[in-house]
Amino acid sequence: MAEELLSNYQHIIEELRLVTGRGGVFEVRINDDLIFSKKTMQKRHAEPGEILGLFREIVGPDVPTYPQTK
């Protein structure tokens, strides 16, 4: 997930932190906003590409992915 985000949006991500937890907790926050939670929201593991899709929705379609293609 981290690699997927950075390979597509490294030009706009200022900080990416991976924090270990216990009990199967998996949460994704953007600017302190919780966008995915295995424990409280979706109650399941993220599907491949799902976190990238959520991130893309938040940054908007006008933000190009990296590397920019012509």
Summary of the structure (lengths in Angstrom):
residues: 70
radius of gyration: 12.8
end to end distance: 25.6
largest distance: 44.7
contacts: 129
relative contact order: 0.22
helix: 26%
strand: 13%
